[in-house]
Amino acid sequence: MEPRMFIPDWRGLVTFAAPRPQPTLLRDEDGLRVLLAGLEPGGEIPAHPERLAVYHVLEGSGSMVVDDEQFVLAAGATVIAPRGSQRGIRAETRLAFLAVRVGPDLDEAG
């Protein structure tokens, strides 16, 4: 059994960076990856295909594209991106988010 994890305040774990994030990996196991990431204003993650993922914004504002759809991000927003969809994020202000990726990597299962 994996050890339990309790994070009383995510702010002590996030690293804000630009132009690309420097994520903090919270859990990485077969079929599951949980990370915490921060972007400085203007920082971005270019659109790329990825496995099924849930993104939850903890602080800040920005935008996210999933395939051809654009979403405005603010604290409390959640985006669920389907497996294989192209997704990218751009920060307008300091932006912190939690990402949970589920399922096999795209190169493992096609």
Secondary structure, DSSP 8 states (H G I E B T S, - for coil): -------S-GGGT--EESSS---EEEEEETTEEEEEEEE-TT-EEEEEE-SSEEEEEEE-EEEEEETTEEEEEETT-EEEE-TT-EEEEEESS-EEEEEEEESS-HHHH-
